[in-house]
Amino acid sequence: MSEDAEHEPAESGSTSATPNGAGGSRRGKRRARAKARHTVAKVVLASLIAVGLATGLGVVYIYRHLNDNLNVQDLSGQLKNRPDKKRVDTGPKEPLNILVMGSDTRDGEGNNIDNLTGGGERSDTTIMFHLSADRESAYGISIPRDTLVDRPDCYDKNGDVLPGAEDVMWNEAFSVGGPACTMQQFEQLTDIRLDNYVVLDFAGFQDMVEAIDGVEVCIPEDISDPSHGINIPAGTRELEGKEALNYVRARYTLGDGSDIGRIKRQQAFIAAMASKVMARGTLARLDRLVGFLDAATSSLQTDIESVLQMGKVGIGFKNIGLDNIKFVTVPFQYSTAQPGRVEFLPEAEQLWQRVIDDEPLTRRLQEGVITAGDDVEGDSSSPSSPGGTGSPGNSESPSPSAEEREAAGLCA
């Protein structure tokens, strides 16, 4: 855990635009613009601010219960030859980098969702979240699981070497050596020093969605994947629990069948989920709020030492306008050597350097971003902040094209 994390906020780590109705009212347009500011990163913001509120209100029992839920594991002893963190004069604090991974483990109650057998786990979702030193902007960078990389040597808990390999998929690292190996891989390939990590499993995601009574999405076509137990009819409705998990996991029979499409769909769904968490209907109901936080903390493995530290992060995030929180995918191209895989483009180096230098994303790096403004919810209501007002912000991110939305299996 970074020294900065001990003293101030330090962690974490779609579809078409909403129609305005007949005549296209100005109010509808304002609602659509407001909705477009809600990125996937809001789910982190919503959770952490809520924790901060709970601890600030002195709900001792709730705080202790949530704190006991956390599975805290310091993996720094397994990370070798780590890059130094560049000292930048971009704000009064220290910029922070948190690696967030989704685990597909089938171990543990509620995780064996498709009756698969065999040990081990992989991480089909990897997001590096960067928080600026001036605490005025943040962005998440999604790394496709099918990215071909030269995996460096990793180390197990005993310090023994787990040999690296050439031209292997990004998500292999997690199956070889767990989150520590993915962290080692990320640091060695990007030269970015990580401050913290977070791992979330299947059961936790399901429970979080159920705690807020589902998330409304617009599904353009039936999703049928019998081999993975996924069958979701087209239409606009609330998705809950396992059905919601199946929606964000679906890949082979939706859109172009690529992992890139799944990434965009996940971004949009979690953005809509965050929007609902931030709405008055959730924050004003203690049962929903506590249920959501209980589900989130019960499913996390992290090196963030306590819920109080998470709460401090949330308090720091509240001063960042939602329009200043971006979510992008690392620049890539489809591999010709291994069809179905992807490779980093040279522009990826520019992206990593902006993280190292604590600089905002360029407009070019934001091309094709999917946000909740693309109406994954399927309605025209304006999302609300904890204070009840929308976040107008500005629209600097180029909107995804109809083709991009269709390829992601989203309403176009």
Backbone hydrogen bonds in HBPLUS format (Angstrom, degrees):
<---DONOR---> <-ACCEPTOR-->    atom                        ^
c    i                          cat <-CA-CA->   ^        H-A-AA   ^      H-
h    n   atom  resd res      DA  || num        DHA   H-A  angle D-A-AA Bond
n    s   type  num  typ     dist DA aas  dist angle  dist       angle   num
A0005-ALA N   A0002-SER O   3.02 MM   3  5.16 128.4  2.30  97.2 110.6     1
A0006-GLU N   A0003-GLU O   3.10 MM   3  5.53 151.3  2.18 108.8 117.0     2
A0007-HIS N   A0004-ASP O   3.20 MM   3  5.70 159.9  2.24 112.7 118.5     3
A0008-GLU N   A0004-ASP O   3.28 MM   4  6.36 141.5  2.44 158.5 167.8     4
A0198-VAL N   A0013-GLY O   2.34 MM 185  4.91  92.0  2.08 125.1 131.3     5
A0016-SER N   A0411-CYS O   2.65 MM 395  5.63 103.9  2.22 114.3 134.6     6
A0024-GLY N   A0021-GLY O   2.97 MM   3  5.37 155.1  2.03 125.4 133.1     7
A0029-LYS N   A0025-SER O   3.19 MM   4  6.58 152.8  2.27 144.3 151.5     8
A0030-ARG N   A0026-ARG O   2.88 MM   4  6.20 158.4  1.93 152.3 158.1     9
A0031-ARG N   A0027-ARG O   2.91 MM   4  6.19 155.6  1.97 149.0 155.9    10
A0032-ALA N   A0028-GLY O   2.95 MM   4  6.20 154.6  2.02 145.6 152.3    11
A0033-ARG N   A0029-LYS O   2.93 MM   4  6.22 159.6  1.97 151.5 156.7    12
A0034-ALA N   A0030-ARG O   2.89 MM   4  6.11 160.1  1.93 150.0 155.7    13
A0035-LYS N   A0031-ARG O   2.90 MM   4  6.09 158.8  1.95 149.1 154.8    14
A0036-ALA N   A0032-ALA O   3.09 MM   4  6.28 139.5  2.26 140.3 150.6    15
A0036-ALA N   A0033-ARG O   3.16 MM   3  5.13 126.7  2.46  93.4 107.1    16
A0037-ARG N   A0034-ALA O   3.17 MM   3  5.71 164.9  2.20 113.7 118.4    17
A0038-HIS N   A0035-LYS O   3.18 MM   3  5.77 169.1  2.19 118.9 122.4    18
A0372-ALA N   A0038-HIS O   3.14 MM 334  5.49 159.9  2.18 157.2 160.7    19
A0042-LYS N   A0039-THR O   3.02 MM   3  5.82 167.2  2.04 122.8 126.8    20
A0043-VAL N   A0040-VAL O   3.24 MM   3  6.20 165.3  2.26 126.5 128.4    21
A0044-VAL N   A0041-ALA O   3.04 MM   3  5.50 131.6  2.29 109.8 121.1    22
A0045-LEU N   A0041-ALA O   3.18 MM   4  6.54 163.0  2.21 148.4 153.1    23
A0046-ALA N   A0042-LYS O   2.69 MM   4  5.78 169.7  1.70 154.0 156.4    24
A0047-SER N   A0043-VAL O   3.18 MM   4  6.14 164.3  2.20 136.5 140.9    25
A0048-LEU N   A0044-VAL O   3.03 MM   4  6.16 172.0  2.04 157.3 159.5    26
A0049-ILE N   A0045-LEU O   2.93 MM   4  5.96 164.8  1.95 154.7 159.4    27
A0050-ALA N   A0046-ALA O   3.07 MM   4  6.06 158.5  2.12 142.2 148.7    28
A0051-VAL N   A0047-SER O   3.00 MM   4  6.30 150.0  2.09 143.2 151.5    29
A0052-GLY N   A0048-LEU O   2.92 MM   4  6.17 158.1  1.97 145.5 151.7    30
A0053-LEU N   A0049-ILE O   2.83 MM   4  6.18 151.3  1.91 150.9 159.0    31
A0054-ALA N   A0050-ALA O   2.94 MM   4  6.18 158.4  1.98 148.2 153.8    32
A0055-THR N   A0051-VAL O   2.93 MM   4  6.21 165.7  1.95 157.8 160.6    33
A0056-GLY N   A0052-GLY O   2.84 MM   4  5.89 155.8  1.90 144.5 152.4    34
A0057-LEU N   A0053-LEU O   2.97 MM   4  6.10 139.6  2.14 143.8 152.8    35
A0059-VAL N   A0054-ALA O   3.41 MM   5  6.01 169.6  2.42 166.8 164.4    36
A0058-GLY N   A0055-THR O   3.01 MM   3  5.22 156.8  2.07 106.0 113.2    37
A0060-VAL N   A0058-GLY O   2.82 MM   2  5.37 122.8  2.15 112.4  95.1    38
A0063-TYR N   A0059-VAL O   2.88 MM   4  6.08 165.6  1.90 160.5 165.4    39
A0064-ARG N   A0060-VAL O   2.92 MM   4  6.10 168.9  1.93 155.7 158.2    40
A0065-HIS N   A0061-TYR O   2.89 MM   4  6.07 161.0  1.92 152.7 158.5    41
A0066-LEU N   A0062-ILE O   2.89 MM   4  6.08 167.8  1.91 156.4 159.1    42
A0067-ASN N   A0063-TYR O   2.87 MM   4  6.01 157.8  1.92 150.0 157.0    43
A0068-ASP N   A0064-ARG O   2.90 MM   4  6.07 152.7  1.98 145.3 152.1    44
A0069-ASN N   A0065-HIS O   3.12 MM   4  6.38 131.6  2.37 137.8 150.6    45
A0069-ASN N   A0066-LEU O   3.10 MM   3  5.06 131.7  2.34  93.2 106.6    46
A0070-LEU N   A0067-ASN O   3.27 MM   3  5.62 138.8  2.45 103.9 113.1    47
A0071-ASN N   A0300-LEU O   3.31 MM 229  6.17 150.0  2.41 151.1 157.7    48
A0302-THR N   A0071-ASN O   3.04 MM 231  6.39 155.0  2.10 149.7 155.0    49
A0073-GLN N   A0302-THR O   2.79 MM 229  5.87 153.2  1.86 142.3 151.2    50
A0078-GLN N   A0075-LEU O   2.91 MM   3  5.59 160.5  1.95 122.4 128.7    51
A0079-LEU N   A0076-SER O   3.18 MM   3  5.32 165.4  2.21 108.7 112.9    52
A0093-LYS N   A0133-ALA O   3.26 MM  40  4.76 148.1  2.37 133.7 136.6    53
A0096-LEU N   A0131-LEU O   2.94 MM  35  5.08 158.8  1.99 144.0 150.9    54
A0131-LEU N   A0096-LEU O   2.87 MM  35  5.08 161.6  1.90 149.7 155.3    55
A0195-ASP N   A0097-ASN O   2.77 MM  98  5.38 170.8  1.78 154.4 157.4    56
A0196-ASN N   A0097-ASN O   3.43 MM  99  6.83 154.8  2.50 145.7 148.9    57
A0098-ILE N   A0129-PHE O   2.86 MM  31  5.08 163.5  1.89 146.9 152.1    58
A0129-PHE N   A0098-ILE O   2.75 MM  31  5.08 176.6  1.75 155.3 155.8    59
A0099-LEU N   A0196-ASN O   3.03 MM  97  6.48 157.2  2.08 147.5 146.2    60
A0198-VAL N   A0099-LEU O   2.89 MM  99  6.35 145.1  2.02 155.9 157.4    61
A0100-VAL N   A0127-ILE O   2.70 MM  27  5.05 177.8  1.70 162.0 162.7    62
A0127-ILE N   A0100-VAL O   2.83 MM  27  5.05 162.2  1.86 153.0 157.9    63
A0101-MET N   A0198-VAL O   2.79 MM  97  6.20 160.8  1.83 160.0 166.7    64
A0200-LEU N   A0101-MET O   2.91 MM  99  6.41 152.5  1.98 155.5 164.6    65
A0102-GLY N   A0125-THR O   2.92 MM  23  4.93 154.4  1.99 137.8 141.6    66
A0103-SER N   A0200-LEU O   2.75 MM  97  5.89 160.3  1.78 146.3 153.3    67
A0104-ASP N   A0122-ARG O   2.92 MM  18  5.56 156.3  1.98 157.5 160.5    68
A0111-ASN N   A0108-GLY O   3.21 MM   3  5.78 166.4  2.23 137.9 137.7    69
A0113-ILE N   A0111-ASN O   2.81 MM   2  5.45 132.3  2.04 109.1  94.1    70
A0143-ILE N   A0126-THR O   2.99 MM  17  5.58 163.5  2.02 157.9 160.5    71
A0128-MET N   A0141-ILE O   2.89 MM  13  5.11 160.5  1.92 144.5 145.8    72
A0141-ILE N   A0128-MET O   2.80 MM  13  5.11 155.7  1.85 139.8 148.0    73
A0130-HIS N   A0139-TYR O   2.83 MM   9  5.43 175.3  1.84 161.5 161.4    74
A0139-TYR N   A0130-HIS O   3.02 MM   9  5.43 151.9  2.10 145.2 154.2    75
A0132-SER N   A0137-SER O   3.08 MM   5  5.65 172.2  2.09 159.4 160.2    76
A0135-ARG N   A0132-SER O   3.02 MM   3  5.13 154.8  2.09 104.1 111.9    77
A0138-ALA N   A0324-ASN O   3.03 MM 186  6.44 160.2  2.07 153.5 152.8    78
A0326-LYS N   A0138-ALA O   2.89 MM 188  6.41 152.7  1.96 146.1 150.0    79
A0140-GLY N   A0326-LYS O   2.82 MM 186  6.30 149.1  1.92 140.4 147.8    80
A0328-VAL N   A0140-GLY O   2.86 MM 188  6.23 164.3  1.89 169.1 168.5    81
A0142-SER N   A0328-VAL O   2.79 MM 186  6.18 165.3  1.81 151.6 156.1    82
A0330-VAL N   A0142-SER O   3.01 MM 188  6.12 166.2  2.03 162.5 161.9    83
A0147-THR N   A0144-PRO O   3.24 MM   3  5.56 162.7  2.27 115.2 116.1    84
A0171-ASN N   A0145-ARG O   3.38 MM  26  5.09 162.2  2.41 139.5 135.9    85
A0342-VAL N   A0146-ASP O   3.27 MM 196  5.97 166.1  2.29 122.4 124.1    86
A0170-TRP N   A0147-THR O   2.77 MM  23  5.25 123.5  2.09 141.2 158.7    87
A0148-LEU N   A0342-VAL O   2.79 MM 194  6.11 159.5  1.84 169.7 169.6    88
A0149-VAL N   A0168-VAL O   2.88 MM  19  5.55 162.5  1.91 153.3 156.9    89
A0168-VAL N   A0149-VAL O   2.96 MM  19  5.55 164.2  1.98 160.3 155.9    90
A0151-ARG N   A0165-ALA O   2.69 MM  14  5.16 123.5  2.01 161.9 171.4    91
A0165-ALA N   A0151-ARG O   3.01 MM  14  5.16 139.8  2.17 125.5 137.1    92
A0154-CYS N   A0162-LEU O   2.93 MM   8  4.88 170.8  1.94 142.5 144.9    93
A0162-LEU N   A0154-CYS O   2.71 MM   8  4.88 164.7  1.73 137.6 136.8    94
A0156-ASP N   A0160-ASP O   2.99 MM   4  5.51 155.9  2.05 149.2 156.3    95
A0159-GLY N   A0156-ASP O   2.95 MM   3  5.25 162.5  1.98 114.1 119.5    96
A0172-GLU N   A0169-MET O   3.12 MM   3  5.58 161.3  2.16 113.2 119.1    97
A0173-ALA N   A0170-TRP O   3.41 MM   3  6.37 156.9  2.47 124.2 126.2    98
A0175-SER N   A0172-GLU O   3.03 MM   3  5.28 116.6  2.45 102.3 117.6    99
A0176-VAL N   A0172-GLU O   2.96 MM   4  6.21 144.5  2.09 153.0 164.2   100
A0177-GLY N   A0173-ALA O   2.91 MM   4  6.06 168.0  1.92 157.5 159.5   101
A0178-GLY N   A0174-PHE O   2.68 MM   4  4.15 137.3  1.85 128.1 127.8   102
A0181-CYS N   A0178-GLY O   3.09 MM   3  5.62 129.1  2.35 112.0 123.4   103
A0182-THR N   A0178-GLY O   3.35 MM   4  6.76 155.0  2.41 148.8 156.0   104
A0183-MET N   A0179-PRO O   2.90 MM   4  6.11 155.0  1.96 149.0 156.1   105
A0184-GLN N   A0180-ALA O   2.88 MM   4  6.09 156.4  1.93 144.4 151.1   106
A0185-GLN N   A0181-CYS O   2.89 MM   4  6.04 159.6  1.93 145.5 151.1   107
A0186-PHE N   A0182-THR O   2.88 MM   4  6.08 161.1  1.92 146.8 152.0   108
A0187-GLU N   A0183-MET O   2.96 MM   4  6.16 172.5  1.96 156.4 157.8   109
A0188-GLN N   A0184-GLN O   3.00 MM   4  6.10 166.1  2.02 151.3 155.4   110
A0189-LEU N   A0185-GLN O   3.04 MM   4  6.06 153.6  2.11 149.0 155.4   111
A0190-THR N   A0186-PHE O   3.02 MM   4  5.96 140.6  2.18 148.5 157.6   112
A0191-ASP N   A0187-GLU O   2.83 MM   4  5.15 144.7  1.95 138.5 145.4   113
A0199-VAL N   A0301-GLN O   2.82 MM 102  5.06 148.5  1.91 152.6 160.1   114
A0301-GLN N   A0199-VAL O   3.02 MM 102  5.06 150.0  2.11 139.2 147.3   115
A0205-PHE N   A0201-ASP O   3.22 MM   4  6.56 156.7  2.28 152.1 158.2   116
A0206-GLN N   A0202-PHE O   3.05 MM   4  6.40 166.6  2.07 161.3 164.3   117
A0207-ASP N   A0203-ALA O   2.98 MM   4  6.17 166.5  2.00 152.8 156.5   118
A0208-MET N   A0204-GLY O   2.99 MM   4  6.13 151.0  2.07 146.5 154.1   119
A0209-VAL N   A0205-PHE O   3.12 MM   4  6.42 158.6  2.17 153.3 158.0   120
A0210-GLU N   A0206-GLN O   2.96 MM   4  6.23 163.0  1.99 154.1 159.3   121
A0211-ALA N   A0207-ASP O   2.91 MM   4  5.99 146.2  2.03 141.7 150.5   122
A0212-ILE N   A0209-VAL O   3.28 MM   3  5.63 143.8  2.42 104.3 113.2   123
A0214-GLY N   A0209-VAL O   2.96 MM   5  5.17 163.5  1.98 150.4 148.3   124
A0213-ASP N   A0210-GLU O   2.98 MM   3  4.88 160.5  2.02 110.6 111.4   125
A0215-VAL N   A0239-LEU O   2.96 MM  24  5.33 154.3  2.02 142.0 146.5   126
A0239-LEU N   A0215-VAL O   2.80 MM  24  5.33 164.6  1.83 134.5 137.3   127
A0217-VAL N   A0237-ARG O   3.03 MM  20  5.84 159.7  2.07 149.9 146.9   128
A0237-ARG N   A0217-VAL O   3.16 MM  20  5.84 143.1  2.30 157.5 163.1   129
A0218-CYS N   A0376-VAL O   2.74 MM 158  5.44 115.2  2.16 133.9 145.4   130
A0219-ILE N   A0235-GLY O   2.92 MM  16  5.11 167.8  1.93 132.9 137.0   131
A0235-GLY N   A0219-ILE O   2.88 MM  16  5.11 163.0  1.91 138.0 143.3   132
A0223-ILE N   A0232-ILE O   2.78 MM   9  4.97 171.4  1.79 150.8 153.8   133
A0232-ILE N   A0223-ILE O   2.76 MM   9  4.97 157.7  1.81 144.7 152.2   134
A0225-ASP N   A0230-ILE O   2.70 MM   5  4.92 173.5  1.70 156.7 155.8   135
A0228-HIS N   A0225-ASP O   2.98 MM   3  5.67 152.3  2.06 120.5 128.4   136
A0230-ILE N   A0225-ASP O   3.08 MM   5  4.92 176.1  2.09 129.7 128.5   137
A0229-GLY N   A0226-PRO O   3.08 MM   3  4.79 164.4  2.11 100.5 105.1   138
A0243-GLU N   A0240-GLU O   3.05 MM   3  5.71 119.5  2.43 155.7 152.5   139
A0244-ALA N   A0240-GLU O   3.19 MM   4  5.12 154.2  2.26 110.5 115.0   140
A0244-ALA N   A0241-GLY O   3.12 MM   3  5.41 120.7  2.49 102.9 116.5   141
A0245-LEU N   A0241-GLY O   3.09 MM   4  6.45 156.9  2.14 150.3 157.3   142
A0246-ASN N   A0242-LYS O   2.80 MM   4  6.05 159.2  1.85 151.8 157.6   143
A0247-TYR N   A0243-GLU O   3.00 MM   4  6.20 147.3  2.11 140.5 149.1   144
A0248-VAL N   A0244-ALA O   3.18 MM   4  6.56 157.6  2.23 151.1 154.7   145
A0249-ARG N   A0245-LEU O   2.96 MM   4  6.09 132.7  2.19 143.4 157.1   146
A0250-ALA N   A0246-ASN O   2.85 MM   4  5.82 139.9  2.01 147.1 155.0   147
A0257-GLY N   A0254-LEU O   3.01 MM   3  5.49 152.1  2.09 140.4 140.7   148
A0256-ASP N   A0407-ALA O   3.24 MM 151  5.20 155.3  2.30 134.0 129.0   149
A0262-ARG N   A0258-SER O   3.43 MM   4  6.77 156.0  2.49 137.7 143.6   150
A0263-ILE N   A0259-ASP O   2.92 MM   4  6.18 153.0  1.99 148.2 155.2   151
A0264-LYS N   A0260-ILE O   3.15 MM   4  6.49 160.9  2.18 151.3 154.6   152
A0265-ARG N   A0261-GLY O   3.05 MM   4  6.30 155.9  2.11 147.9 154.9   153
A0266-GLN N   A0262-ARG O   2.86 MM   4  6.08 154.7  1.93 151.3 158.2   154
A0267-GLN N   A0263-ILE O   2.93 MM   4  6.20 158.1  1.98 150.9 156.9   155
A0268-ALA N   A0264-LYS O   3.10 MM   4  6.34 164.0  2.13 148.0 151.2   156
A0269-PHE N   A0265-ARG O   2.95 MM   4  6.12 161.5  1.98 148.7 154.1   157
A0270-ILE N   A0266-GLN O   2.96 MM   4  6.05 175.0  1.96 156.4 158.0   158
A0271-ALA N   A0267-GLN O   3.04 MM   4  6.13 147.9  2.14 141.5 150.9   159
A0272-ALA N   A0268-ALA O   3.03 MM   4  6.30 156.6  2.09 147.1 152.5   160
A0273-MET N   A0269-PHE O   2.85 MM   4  6.16 152.7  1.93 148.7 157.6   161
A0274-ALA N   A0270-ILE O   2.82 MM   4  6.01 156.4  1.88 146.1 151.8   162
A0275-SER N   A0271-ALA O   2.91 MM   4  6.16 153.4  1.98 145.4 153.1   163
A0276-LYS N   A0272-ALA O   3.06 MM   4  6.35 150.2  2.15 144.2 151.0   164
A0277-VAL N   A0273-MET O   3.00 MM   4  6.32 153.4  2.07 146.2 154.0   165
A0278-MET N   A0274-ALA O   2.92 MM   4  6.17 152.1  2.00 151.3 158.3   166
A0279-ALA N   A0276-LYS O   3.20 MM   3  5.10 145.2  2.32  95.7 105.8   167
A0282-THR N   A0279-ALA O   3.06 MM   3  5.70 153.6  2.13 116.0 123.0   168
A0283-LEU N   A0279-ALA O   3.12 MM   4  6.38 169.2  2.13 163.9 162.6   169
A0284-ALA N   A0280-ARG O   2.87 MM   4  5.46 154.2  1.93 145.2 150.1   170
A0285-ARG N   A0282-THR O   3.08 MM   3  5.35 155.5  2.15 108.4 116.1   171
A0289-LEU N   A0285-ARG O   2.98 MM   4  6.20 170.8  1.99 159.5 162.5   172
A0290-VAL N   A0286-LEU O   2.86 MM   4  5.85 172.9  1.87 151.7 154.1   173
A0291-GLY N   A0287-ASP O   2.98 MM   4  5.88 152.8  2.06 137.2 145.8   174
A0292-PHE N   A0288-ARG O   2.89 MM   4  6.04 156.0  1.94 149.8 155.7   175
A0293-LEU N   A0289-LEU O   3.01 MM   4  6.29 165.7  2.03 152.9 156.5   176
A0294-ASP N   A0290-VAL O   2.80 MM   4  5.89 153.8  1.86 148.1 156.0   177
A0295-ALA N   A0291-GLY O   3.01 MM   4  6.15 159.2  2.06 144.0 149.1   178
A0296-ALA N   A0292-PHE O   2.94 MM   4  6.17 159.5  1.98 149.1 155.2   179
A0297-THR N   A0293-LEU O   2.96 MM   4  6.06 175.7  1.97 152.2 153.5   180
A0298-SER N   A0294-ASP O   3.02 MM   4  5.96 146.3  2.14 140.7 150.0   181
A0299-SER N   A0296-ALA O   3.35 MM   3  5.65 149.2  2.45 104.0 112.0   182
A0310-MET N   A0306-SER O   3.25 MM   4  6.67 152.2  2.33 140.8 148.3   183
A0311-GLY N   A0307-VAL O   2.80 MM   4  6.10 151.8  1.87 148.7 157.1   184
A0312-LYS N   A0308-LEU O   2.98 MM   4  6.31 146.9  2.09 145.3 153.7   185
A0313-VAL N   A0309-GLN O   3.16 MM   4  6.50 148.1  2.27 141.9 150.0   186
A0313-VAL N   A0310-MET O   3.08 MM   3  5.08 118.4  2.48  93.9 109.1   187
A0314-GLY N   A0310-MET O   3.02 MM   4  6.40 156.7  2.08 150.0 156.0   188
A0315-ILE N   A0311-GLY O   2.99 MM   4  6.32 154.5  2.06 149.7 155.9   189
A0316-GLY N   A0312-LYS O   3.14 MM   4  6.38 150.2  2.23 141.9 149.4   190
A0316-GLY N   A0313-VAL O   3.06 MM   3  5.15 119.3  2.44  96.4 111.5   191
A0317-PHE N   A0313-VAL O   2.97 MM   4  6.30 149.4  2.07 149.4 158.5   192
A0318-LYS N   A0314-GLY O   3.15 MM   4  6.37 139.3  2.32 146.6 156.0   193
A0319-ASN N   A0316-GLY O   3.45 MM   3  6.08 160.4  2.49 112.4 116.8   194
A0320-ILE N   A0317-PHE O   2.92 MM   3  5.42 166.2  1.94 119.7 124.1   195
A0324-ASN N   A0321-GLY O   2.72 MM   3  5.31 159.9  1.75 121.0 128.2   196
A0325-ILE N   A0322-LEU O   3.26 MM   3  5.34 162.6  2.29 108.2 108.6   197
A0345-LEU N   A0331-PRO O   3.13 MM  14  5.55 165.1  2.15 119.9 121.1   198
A0333-GLN N   A0343-GLU O   2.83 MM  10  5.39 145.5  1.95 151.4 162.6   199
A0343-GLU N   A0333-GLN O   2.77 MM  10  5.39 155.7  1.82 158.5 167.0   200
A0335-SER N   A0341-ARG O   2.86 MM   6  5.40 175.2  1.86 134.0 135.6   201
A0341-ARG N   A0338-GLN O   3.03 MM   3  5.78 151.9  2.11 147.4 151.3   202
A0348-ALA N   A0345-LEU O   2.90 MM   3  5.56 159.8  1.95 119.4 125.9   203
A0349-GLU N   A0346-PRO O   3.03 MM   3  5.74 142.2  2.18 117.8 125.3   204
A0350-GLN N   A0347-GLU O   3.04 MM   3  5.11 121.0  2.40  96.2 110.8   205
A0351-LEU N   A0347-GLU O   3.10 MM   4  6.49 149.3  2.20 146.1 154.6   206
A0352-TRP N   A0348-ALA O   2.92 MM   4  6.29 163.7  1.94 157.0 159.9   207
A0353-GLN N   A0349-GLU O   2.97 MM   4  6.15 155.3  2.03 144.2 151.2   208
A0354-ARG N   A0350-GLN O   3.04 MM   4  6.30 144.9  2.16 141.6 150.4   209
A0354-ARG N   A0351-LEU O   3.13 MM   3  5.19 122.1  2.48  96.7 110.9   210
A0355-VAL N   A0351-LEU O   3.18 MM   4  6.56 148.2  2.28 147.7 156.1   211
A0356-ILE N   A0352-TRP O   3.00 MM   4  6.35 162.7  2.03 151.6 155.9   212
A0357-ASP N   A0353-GLN O   2.86 MM   4  6.04 159.1  1.90 149.5 154.9   213
A0359-GLU N   A0354-ARG O   2.78 MM   5  4.89 171.5  1.79 149.0 152.0   214
A0358-ASP N   A0355-VAL O   3.05 MM   3  4.92 153.6  2.12 100.2 108.4   215
A0366-GLN N   A0363-ARG O   3.05 MM   3  5.19 147.0  2.16 101.6 111.8   216
A0367-GLU N   A0364-ARG O   3.29 MM   3  5.49 170.5  2.30 111.1 112.9   217
A0374-ASP N   A0371-THR O   3.06 MM   3  5.78 168.9  2.07 118.2 121.6   218
A0375-ASP N   A0372-ALA O   3.03 MM   3  5.61 144.0  2.17 119.1 120.6   219
A0378-GLY N   A0375-ASP O   3.19 MM   3  5.28 132.6  2.42  96.7 108.1   220
A0385-SER N   A0389-THR O   2.98 MM   4  5.45 149.0  2.08 124.4 132.2   221
A0388-GLY N   A0385-SER O   2.78 MM   3  5.06 157.6  1.83 113.4 121.3   222
A0405-ARG N   A0401-SER O   3.01 MM   4  6.34 156.9  2.07 150.4 156.5   223
A0406-GLU N   A0402-ALA O   2.90 MM   4  6.07 157.6  1.95 146.5 153.0   224
A0407-ALA N   A0403-GLU O   2.90 MM   4  6.07 155.4  1.96 146.5 153.0   225
A0408-ALA N   A0404-GLU O   3.14 MM   4  6.32 135.7  2.34 135.8 146.7   226
A0408-ALA N   A0405-ARG O   3.16 MM   3  5.12 129.4  2.43  92.7 106.1   227
A0410-LEU N   A0405-ARG O   2.94 MM   5  5.20 163.6  1.97 153.8 152.6   228
A0409-GLY N   A0406-GLU O   3.00 MM   3  5.10 159.7  2.04 105.4 111.5   229
